[in-house]
Amino acid sequence: MTGDAWTLSTWILPALVAITLHEAAHGFAARALGDPTAEALGRISLNPLRHIDPFGTILLPGFLVVMGAGFLFGYAKPVPVDPRYFSSPRRDMVVVAAAGPAMNLVLALAAAILYHGLGLVPEPAGEWIAYNLMNCIKFNILLAVFNMLPVPPLDGGRVAVGLLPRALALPLARVEPFGVLIVLGLFLVLPRLVDGFDPAALLLEAPARALTRLVLLVSGLA
């Protein structure tokens, strides 16, 4: 394979697995807490097509790549959740929101553990699998960190709404309709307006490096 085809082939599978299981984890957690909505709509599924949003998953990231934005952003279809089924709506919404990023950390750890078995795989398949596993670690950790930013509708925003006192939670919840615009403004617009301002390095790269070190340590790779 050419360089571009090789790179693409080692990122597609990790990305699809990360996004699919992230979304399915939300639905599974909701079902476990009594809400059948996601299951009834087929969102507890390992089929990526169930979770892909044509604009958020394909067109928006593709546009940012073509424009050379320097920051890749996208989203899948939100998993429908009806908190009326929950015994403790605020607490249970925190659990449902956190389930997606938690799944990504589990996938990163699983990929790191599987790395130990590469010696059993013949070349050139071994090298290709090694890159898939490395990219699985990177993508899942970045997805977990990004989604835990405290801005609704990101998972971290919904966790914050569930944990903060109501006086702070209600104003934060009202931000949700504008959350995507806030994220795009923070990571794409402000760095172009403020010289030396790099929110990705501060909010994403530093915690991602720390989590990567932890995953490598726990898996025995470090």
Secondary structure, DSSP 8 states (H G I E B T S, - for coil): --HHHHHHHHHHHHHHHHHHHHHHHHHHHHHHTT--HHHHTT-S-S-GGGT--IIIIIIHHHHHHHTT-SS-----------GGG-SSHHHHHHHHHHHHHHHHHHHHHHHHHHGGGGGGS-TTHHHHHHHHHHHHHHHHHHHHHHHTSSSTTSHHHHHHHHHS-HHHHHHHHTTGGGHHHHHHIIIIIHHHHSTT--HHIIIIIHHHHHHHHHHHHHHT--
